[in-house]
Amino acid sequence: MKEKLIQLVEQNYLRNDIPAFKAGDTIGVYYKVIEGNKERVQLFEGVVIRVNGGGIAKTFTIRKVTSGIGIERIIPVNSPMIEKIDVLKVGKVRRSKLYYLRALSGKKARIKELRK
């Protein structure tokens, strides 16, 4: 009974406009950034290294390398701050968590692309 009530409340907050993606995919996340009283949309583009959780608590970690420095960001899938998500490349990987990418750089950090 308690689980049904929780699911009923969570249904209002679940987003259905997010495309399907998995670890290894390269995605672009258009995220709303609030600075003072101004709001703008910023693109964060990188490789998904993990998808965690389920339902309303589902999150994903995206990693990009800028100026030789690795940046990772954990984003809730159902966040109202996400404007949209674009799947740019579909990667072929054999793991669900790609933490090994943190130790790699350059050509070794590439992920094979799945041909459509």
Residue pairs with C-beta under 8 A, 6 or more apart in sequence:
7 55
10 55
10 56
13 56
13 78
14 55
14 56
14 78
15 77
15 78
15 82
17 84
18 77
18 78
18 82
18 85
19 85
19 86
19 87
20 87
21 27
21 48
21 51
21 60
21 85
21 87
22 48
22 51
22 96
23 48
23 49
23 50
23 51
23 91
23 93
23 95
23 96
23 97
23 98
24 47
24 48
24 90
24 91
24 92
24 93
24 98
24 111
25 47
25 48
25 87
25 88
25 89
25 90
25 91
26 45
26 46
26 47
26 48
26 87
26 88
26 89
26 91
26 111
27 45
27 46
27 48
27 62
27 85
27 86
27 87
27 88
28 43
28 44
28 45
28 85
28 86
28 88
29 43
29 44
29 45
29 62
29 75
29 82
29 85
30 41
30 42
30 43
30 82
30 83
30 84
30 85
30 86
31 41
31 42
31 43
31 44
31 75
31 81
31 82
31 83
32 39
32 40
32 41
32 42
32 81
32 82
32 83
33 39
33 40
33 41
33 42
41 83
44 62
44 64
44 73
45 64
45 88
46 62
46 63
46 64
46 71
46 73
47 62
47 63
47 64
47 91
47 98
47 101
47 111
48 60
48 61
48 62
48 98
49 61
49 62
49 63
49 72
49 97
49 98
49 99
49 101
50 60
50 61
50 96
50 97
50 98
50 99
51 58
51 59
51 60
51 96
52 58
52 59
52 60
52 61
53 59
56 78
57 76
58 76
58 77
58 78
59 74
59 75
59 76
59 77
60 74
60 75
60 77
61 72
61 73
61 74
61 75
62 72
62 73
62 75
63 70
63 71
63 72
63 73
63 101
63 102
64 70
64 71
65 71
65 105
65 109
68 105
70 102
75 82
89 113
90 113
90 114
90 116
91 111
91 112
91 113
91 114
92 111
92 112
92 113
92 114
93 111
93 112
98 111
101 109
